[in-house]
Amino acid sequence: VVRYLSNFVLLFGLLFVFAISIDVVVQFDEFSDAARRRAEETSTAYPLMLAQAILDFHAPRIFQFFAFMTGLVGIGAAGFTLVQMHRTRELVAIMAAGVPLQRVAAAILAAQLGVVLLQLADQELLLPRLATRLVREHESILKPGIETFEAPLMRDGDGDLLYAREVDPRSGEATSILVLERDEDGTAIARITADRGIWDDDASVWRLEQGMRMETGTAEGRAATRTSIESWETDLSPRMLMARRSLNFAQMLSLSQLRDLRDAGGGTDARLERTIFGRFSGALVNLLVPVIAIPFFLVRDPGTAMLSRSLQAAVVAIPMLIGALAAMTVAMPGLPAGVGAFLPVAILLPVAVARMAYLRT
């Protein structure tokens, strides 16, 4: 177990450094410009500010990288661990002592279970706190988080449409608000405009400044009416707008936050449902795929070529992980969101059981 965890940490660190190194090289101009501007403002040495810019942008991403790479890194760590034991003939000694190889697999899977639990804790406790920083683009290096974004026409739970030129998710403010109120047939019956709006989370309303509501004319020839309006009740909170804008942002919210969005009307968006169910199915996939891959390395013959075994494991495990991720995030016609999210688990479970049941030991 200790050897597996050591290999996991080492492999995870190498992959993370490799990933951010590529990004820094490709986006070096962005990091350099941000560091130069901040160095001039604070009279700090440019090399120090450049290092701070890289850490500011990429340090929080280690938690996001951990959440997304747990399954793949776990398979790699298990492979390295078992290859080391194979080369030192430890597996032969274990079998000579009458211990089945399933116990070796069980120890590694127990450690993988602990890593998966850490992944769930990371997704529930850490990523929600860092979500606004993790969705930053390179233009926002050395800034506290995403600043403002445009909200195109988005439908709320009542069928009304909201547009805002700029939404600040930190302060809960929006500018240049346009609301189209619609009837059951989707026909616009009124239009609300406001220069500025502030989200009231307790009342679930936008408090409007200079808000005006204009009703459209009717078929009977009645003239349109124009009245002032101080608030507009809706489920489109700044957090909901952010989740609708970026699926990546929604994936970094905690389960309680996702349920709040769903209960507030976000359940009309199937992506939230898939994200909620995918949180659990993803954890199970990160356990089942290693179960399928580990038997490739648990061999009785000490003369077996482990390179070919490693290639076989990679060919099988990597497409499984990618396919499971696609199945959990892409809508499947005719299937509810929960069923589609757990479909990879239903397929992988009998395969994993068969792999361990028929392991030659």
Backbone torsions as a table, in degrees:
resi	resn	phi	psi	omega
1	VAL	NA	-44.5	-179.8
2	VAL	-62.9	-41.2	179.4
3	ARG	-65.1	-40.9	178.6
4	TYR	-62.1	-47.3	-179.0
5	LEU	-64.3	-36.9	177.4
6	SER	-63.9	-43.5	177.7
7	ASN	-65.4	-35.9	178.6
8	PHE	-62.3	-48.8	-179.1
9	VAL	-62.8	-42.9	-178.9
10	LEU	-64.6	-47.7	-179.3
11	LEU	-65.9	-40.7	178.2
12	PHE	-62.0	-44.6	179.2
13	GLY	-62.1	-42.4	179.8
14	LEU	-64.3	-44.2	-179.9
15	LEU	-65.5	-39.4	-179.8
16	PHE	-66.8	-44.6	178.8
17	VAL	-63.1	-40.6	178.7
18	PHE	-62.6	-43.3	-177.8
19	ALA	-65.1	-47.0	-178.1
20	ILE	-72.0	-27.5	178.0
21	SER	-64.4	-41.8	177.9
22	ILE	-62.5	-44.4	-179.2
23	ASP	-63.8	-41.7	-179.2
24	VAL	-64.7	-40.3	179.6
25	VAL	-65.7	-44.9	-177.6
26	VAL	-68.7	-39.5	-176.3
27	GLN	-105.8	29.3	-174.7
28	PHE	-61.2	-35.4	-180.0
29	ASP	-60.9	-39.7	179.5
30	GLU	-65.3	-45.4	178.4
31	PHE	-63.3	-41.7	-177.8
32	SER	-65.9	-44.0	-179.6
33	ASP	-64.3	-43.2	179.0
34	ALA	-64.2	-40.8	179.6
35	ALA	-67.0	-38.6	-179.4
36	ARG	-66.7	-42.1	178.8
37	ARG	-63.6	-45.0	-179.3
38	ARG	-69.1	-34.0	177.9
39	ALA	-63.9	-38.6	178.0
40	GLU	-69.2	-33.6	-179.2
41	GLU	-74.3	-36.0	-174.2
42	THR	-107.0	0.1	-178.5
43	SER	57.0	39.8	177.9
44	THR	-103.3	149.3	180.0
45	ALA	-60.1	138.2	-177.4
46	TYR	-58.9	-45.7	-179.6
47	PRO	-59.8	-38.7	178.2
48	LEU	-66.6	-39.5	180.0
49	MET	-70.7	-31.8	176.3
50	LEU	-65.0	-43.9	176.7
51	ALA	-62.8	-38.6	178.7
52	GLN	-66.3	-37.1	178.8
53	ALA	-63.5	-42.4	179.4
54	ILE	-65.4	-44.0	179.7
55	LEU	-67.4	-38.9	-179.2
56	ASP	-61.9	-39.0	-176.3
57	PHE	-83.0	-37.8	-170.8
58	HIS	-103.0	-22.6	-178.0
59	ALA	-58.6	-44.6	178.2
60	PRO	-65.4	-20.6	-176.4
61	ARG	-74.7	-10.3	177.4
62	ILE	-63.4	-33.4	178.6
63	PHE	-73.4	-36.9	175.5
64	GLN	-67.4	-40.8	179.0
65	PHE	-63.0	-40.1	178.7
66	PHE	-63.3	-41.7	-178.9
67	ALA	-65.6	-34.7	-176.0
68	PHE	-87.9	-22.6	-171.1
69	MET	-110.4	8.8	-176.7
70	THR	-58.5	-46.1	-178.1
71	GLY	-64.9	-49.2	-177.4
72	LEU	-65.3	-45.0	179.7
73	VAL	-66.5	-35.5	177.8
74	GLY	-62.5	-40.6	177.5
75	ILE	-65.3	-43.3	178.5
76	GLY	-62.7	-42.1	179.5
77	ALA	-65.2	-40.1	177.3
78	ALA	-63.4	-41.0	178.6
79	GLY	-62.8	-46.8	179.1
80	PHE	-61.6	-40.8	-179.0
81	THR	-63.5	-47.2	-177.4
82	LEU	-72.4	-32.4	175.5
83	VAL	-65.1	-40.0	176.7
84	GLN	-63.0	-42.8	179.3
85	MET	-67.4	-33.3	177.8
86	HIS	-67.4	-42.3	-178.1
87	ARG	-67.6	-34.4	179.7
88	THR	-89.6	8.2	177.3
89	ARG	62.6	23.6	178.7
90	GLU	-69.4	-34.4	178.0
91	LEU	-65.2	-36.6	176.8
92	VAL	-63.9	-43.2	179.6
93	ALA	-64.2	-37.8	179.5
94	ILE	-64.5	-44.6	179.2
95	MET	-68.0	-35.3	178.4
96	ALA	-64.5	-29.0	178.2
97	ALA	-80.8	0.3	178.8
98	GLY	84.2	13.6	179.9
99	VAL	-94.1	123.3	179.4
100	PRO	-68.0	150.9	-179.5
101	LEU	-67.1	-17.1	176.7
102	GLN	-61.3	-29.1	178.2
103	ARG	-68.8	-35.7	175.6
104	VAL	-63.1	-45.0	177.6
105	ALA	-62.3	-38.8	-179.4
106	ALA	-64.0	-38.7	179.2
107	ALA	-64.6	-42.6	179.7
108	ILE	-67.2	-41.0	-179.8
109	LEU	-68.1	-31.8	175.1
110	ALA	-63.9	-41.2	176.7
111	ALA	-66.2	-39.1	177.3
112	GLN	-63.8	-36.2	176.3
113	LEU	-61.3	-42.2	177.2
114	GLY	-62.2	-39.1	178.1
115	VAL	-65.5	-40.2	179.2
116	VAL	-65.1	-37.8	175.9
117	LEU	-64.0	-37.8	174.2
118	LEU	-64.1	-36.8	177.1
119	GLN	-61.3	-44.9	179.0
120	LEU	-64.0	-40.4	176.9
121	ALA	-63.9	-38.8	177.2
122	ASP	-61.2	-44.3	-179.2
123	GLN	-69.5	-28.8	-177.1
124	GLU	-88.0	-33.9	-170.5
125	LEU	-108.7	-38.5	-171.9
126	LEU	-97.4	-49.5	-176.2
127	LEU	-60.3	-39.2	177.6
128	PRO	-60.3	-32.5	179.0
129	ARG	-73.2	-25.4	-176.2
130	LEU	-105.1	5.4	-170.1
131	ALA	-58.6	-46.3	-176.5
132	THR	-67.6	-24.9	177.0
133	ARG	-81.9	-30.4	-176.9
134	LEU	-78.0	-20.5	178.7
135	VAL	-93.4	8.8	177.3
136	ARG	-66.3	145.8	169.5
137	GLU	-90.1	173.3	-178.1
138	HIS	-67.1	-19.4	176.7
139	GLU	-68.9	-14.3	-177.3
140	SER	-106.7	23.5	177.7
141	ILE	-61.9	138.6	-179.0
142	LEU	67.2	20.0	173.4
143	LYS	-112.1	154.1	-171.8
144	PRO	-65.8	-21.6	-179.0
145	GLY	169.2	-174.6	178.4
146	ILE	-60.9	134.4	-173.6
147	GLU	-91.7	-76.1	180.0
148	THR	-133.8	159.7	176.1
149	PHE	-149.9	157.2	178.5
150	GLU	-86.1	135.7	177.4
151	ALA	-104.8	104.7	176.8
152	PRO	-68.0	178.8	-179.0
153	LEU	-57.5	112.2	-179.9
154	MET	-119.7	139.1	-176.2
155	ARG	-89.3	133.6	176.8
156	ASP	-97.3	-174.1	-175.7
157	GLY	-65.7	-23.1	178.9
158	ASP	-91.6	-1.3	-179.8
159	GLY	92.3	-0.8	178.1
160	ASP	-77.9	159.2	-177.9
161	LEU	-114.1	137.3	-179.7
162	LEU	-121.7	135.3	171.1
163	TYR	-128.3	139.7	174.4
164	ALA	-142.3	133.9	-178.3
165	ARG	-66.6	-39.4	178.6
166	GLU	-142.9	134.6	175.7
167	VAL	-124.1	127.8	176.7
168	ASP	-103.7	106.4	-175.6
169	PRO	-69.8	-20.0	-179.5
170	ARG	-77.3	-45.6	-178.5
171	SER	-92.8	-12.3	-178.7
172	GLY	72.5	31.2	-179.4
173	GLU	-109.6	151.4	176.5
174	ALA	-140.6	147.5	-179.8
175	THR	-121.5	156.2	178.2
176	SER	51.3	62.2	-176.1
177	ILE	-85.6	136.7	173.4
178	LEU	-133.1	126.2	179.0
179	VAL	-122.5	132.0	174.1
180	LEU	-110.3	108.9	176.6
181	GLU	-82.2	133.9	-175.3
182	ARG	-126.8	156.1	176.0
183	ASP	-89.3	-171.5	-176.4
184	GLU	-65.4	-24.6	179.6
185	ASP	-86.6	-2.8	-179.1
186	GLY	88.4	7.2	179.7
187	THR	-84.4	134.2	180.0
188	ALA	-68.9	127.2	179.9
189	ILE	-112.4	-16.5	179.1
190	ALA	-159.4	158.4	178.5
191	ARG	-130.7	131.4	179.1
192	ILE	-115.0	131.4	176.1
193	THR	-127.1	148.4	178.4
194	ALA	-155.6	144.1	177.5
195	ASP	-70.3	-33.1	-175.0
196	ARG	-155.9	149.4	177.1
197	GLY	-139.9	145.0	178.1
198	ILE	-122.2	128.5	-176.6
199	TRP	-78.0	127.8	174.9
200	ASP	-103.3	104.4	-173.5
201	ASP	-69.7	-33.4	-178.5
202	ASP	-66.5	-41.2	-178.1
203	ALA	-95.4	-7.1	-177.6
204	SER	55.9	49.1	178.3
205	VAL	-137.6	156.9	169.6
206	TRP	-93.7	121.3	174.7
207	ARG	-83.2	117.4	-169.9
208	LEU	-99.5	143.3	172.3
209	GLU	-109.9	129.2	-176.1
210	GLN	57.5	40.9	-179.1
211	GLY	-81.2	135.9	178.7
212	MET	-132.6	139.2	178.6
213	ARG	-118.6	124.3	-179.4
214	MET	-119.5	119.6	175.9
215	GLU	-83.3	139.1	179.2
216	THR	-73.6	157.5	178.2
217	GLY	-68.3	157.6	-178.5
218	THR	-103.7	169.7	-179.9
219	ALA	-65.6	-25.0	-179.7
220	GLU	-75.2	-1.7	178.4
221	GLY	91.1	8.9	179.1
222	ARG	-68.4	136.2	-176.3
223	ALA	-71.5	153.0	177.6
224	ALA	-69.4	143.3	179.4
225	THR	-107.9	149.2	-177.7
226	ARG	-129.4	119.7	-179.0
227	THR	-133.9	156.9	176.7
228	SER	-80.8	152.2	-179.5
229	ILE	-142.4	137.4	-175.3
230	GLU	-101.0	-21.9	-178.0
231	SER	-151.3	157.8	177.4
232	TRP	-136.8	120.3	-177.2
233	GLU	-86.2	130.7	-178.1
234	THR	-162.6	168.9	174.3
235	ASP	-98.2	2.4	-178.6
236	LEU	-85.2	77.8	175.5
237	SER	-76.6	166.5	175.5
238	PRO	-56.5	-36.7	178.7
239	ARG	-67.9	-39.4	177.2
240	MET	-64.7	-41.2	178.4
241	LEU	-62.5	-39.4	178.0
242	MET	-66.3	-41.7	179.4
243	ALA	-65.7	-37.8	177.0
244	ARG	-67.6	-35.8	-177.0
245	ARG	-71.0	-38.0	-173.5
246	SER	-134.5	116.5	175.3
247	LEU	-65.2	-31.9	178.6
248	ASN	-61.7	-38.9	178.2
249	PHE	-65.5	-42.4	179.7
250	ALA	-62.6	-36.6	-179.8
251	GLN	-66.6	-19.6	-178.8
252	MET	-95.3	0.6	175.6
253	LEU	-81.3	155.7	177.1
254	SER	-75.5	166.4	-179.8
255	LEU	-62.6	-38.4	179.1
256	SER	-65.1	-38.9	177.9
257	GLN	-67.7	-39.3	177.7
258	LEU	-64.8	-40.2	178.3
259	ARG	-66.0	-38.0	177.3
260	ASP	-61.7	-42.7	177.7
261	LEU	-63.6	-41.0	179.5
262	ARG	-65.6	-45.0	-179.3
263	ASP	-67.4	-26.9	179.7
264	ALA	-82.2	1.5	178.7
265	GLY	124.8	-8.7	-179.9
266	GLY	-71.8	-7.5	178.2
267	GLY	-64.2	-16.0	175.0
268	THR	-69.5	-16.7	177.7
269	ASP	-98.9	111.7	-175.7
270	ALA	-66.1	-17.6	179.5
271	ARG	-62.7	-36.4	178.8
272	LEU	-65.5	-41.5	178.4
273	GLU	-62.2	-44.5	179.0
274	ARG	-64.8	-35.7	178.7
275	THR	-66.3	-40.8	-180.0
276	ILE	-64.9	-51.1	-179.9
277	PHE	-69.0	-32.6	179.8
278	GLY	-66.7	-22.7	177.5
279	ARG	-61.0	-41.6	-178.9
280	PHE	-82.6	-42.7	-179.7
281	SER	-65.7	-33.3	177.1
282	GLY	-64.1	-39.4	177.5
283	ALA	-64.3	-40.4	178.3
284	LEU	-66.8	-38.0	177.2
285	VAL	-62.6	-38.5	179.0
286	ASN	-68.0	-13.0	172.5
287	LEU	-96.8	-37.7	-174.9
288	LEU	-74.6	-39.9	-179.2
289	VAL	-64.2	-42.5	172.9
290	PRO	-59.9	-35.5	176.6
291	VAL	-59.6	-39.9	-179.8
292	ILE	-72.3	-34.7	-174.7
293	ALA	-82.7	-31.9	-173.9
294	ILE	-59.9	-40.6	179.6
295	PRO	-58.1	-20.8	176.0
296	PHE	-62.3	-27.6	-175.7
297	PHE	-100.1	-14.6	-179.5
298	LEU	-90.2	87.0	-177.5
299	VAL	-115.7	149.4	-178.6
300	ARG	-85.1	-32.8	-174.9
301	ASP	-81.2	118.0	-179.9
302	PRO	-66.7	-12.6	179.9
303	GLY	-94.3	5.6	-180.0
304	THR	-65.3	136.7	177.5
305	ALA	-75.4	111.7	-175.7
306	MET	-77.3	-19.1	178.5
307	LEU	-63.6	-45.4	179.0
308	SER	-65.5	-37.2	176.8
309	ARG	-63.4	-40.3	179.5
310	SER	-64.5	-40.7	178.4
311	LEU	-64.8	-40.2	177.9
312	GLN	-62.1	-43.3	179.2
313	ALA	-62.8	-41.1	179.4
314	ALA	-65.1	-42.3	-179.2
315	VAL	-63.5	-33.5	-178.7
316	VAL	-84.8	-46.7	-170.3
317	ALA	-74.6	-43.2	-175.3
318	ILE	-63.6	-48.1	175.6
319	PRO	-61.2	-32.6	177.4
320	MET	-63.1	-45.1	-179.7
321	LEU	-65.3	-44.7	-179.9
322	ILE	-65.5	-43.1	179.0
323	GLY	-64.3	-39.5	178.2
324	ALA	-64.8	-41.1	178.1
325	LEU	-62.3	-43.1	179.1
326	ALA	-63.5	-41.8	-179.3
327	ALA	-66.2	-31.3	-178.4
328	MET	-80.4	-22.4	-175.2
329	THR	-106.2	-19.5	-177.5
330	VAL	-100.4	134.4	179.3
331	ALA	-67.7	134.7	177.9
332	MET	-106.6	121.3	-177.2
333	PRO	-57.7	132.3	176.0
334	GLY	85.7	-4.8	-178.8
335	LEU	-115.1	135.6	173.1
336	PRO	-61.2	158.9	-176.4
337	ALA	-59.6	-40.9	-178.8
338	GLY	-66.7	-40.0	179.5
339	VAL	-66.4	-43.1	179.4
340	GLY	-63.9	-36.3	-179.7
341	ALA	-68.9	-34.7	-177.9
342	PHE	-94.7	1.7	177.7
343	LEU	-60.5	-42.2	176.5
344	PRO	-60.4	-36.4	178.8
345	VAL	-64.6	-42.7	-179.7
346	ALA	-63.4	-32.4	-179.9
347	ILE	-79.4	-40.3	-174.8
348	LEU	-78.8	-27.5	-175.6
349	LEU	-59.7	-52.2	178.8
350	PRO	-64.5	-31.5	177.2
351	VAL	-65.4	-43.4	179.7
352	ALA	-64.6	-41.8	179.4
353	VAL	-63.5	-41.7	179.9
354	ALA	-66.3	-38.8	-179.6
355	ARG	-60.6	-42.6	-179.4
356	MET	-77.6	-34.2	-178.3
357	ALA	-67.6	-33.4	-176.3
358	TYR	-103.7	17.3	175.6
359	LEU	-67.8	124.2	-179.3
360	ARG	-80.9	122.9	-175.7
361	THR	-146.1	NA	NA
